[in-house]
Amino acid sequence: FFQGTRRAAVLMYHDVMDRPAVYFDVSTAEFRQHLKQLKAANANVIPLADLYDHMRHGKELPERAVVLTFDDGYLG
């Protein structure tokens, strides 16, 4: 079933807001800092579809691959 062998980090965000409403929300400033840290680490942000294709069909992924996901589809 799984063809790919490279690892990828998947970061899940609930809401990114100026004023987080609950503990699992992230402020806009925190999110910017996360992006700066990913850039400093030479992370390669990829679409979730690329990770799926890697796992199912062995599509190559870049080193330090990272997928950013946002659940629920809220405006935040």
Number of C-alpha atoms within 10 A of each C-alpha: 6 11 12 17 12 16 15 18 13 15 10 11 16 16 22 21 16 13 11 14 12 9 6 11 18 20 17 16 13 14 16 13 12 12 14 12 12 15 12 9 10 12 18 16 18 17 13 14 10 17 24 14 16 19 19 13 14 16 15 14 20 13 12 16 19 21 18 13 12 13 9 9 8 9 7 16
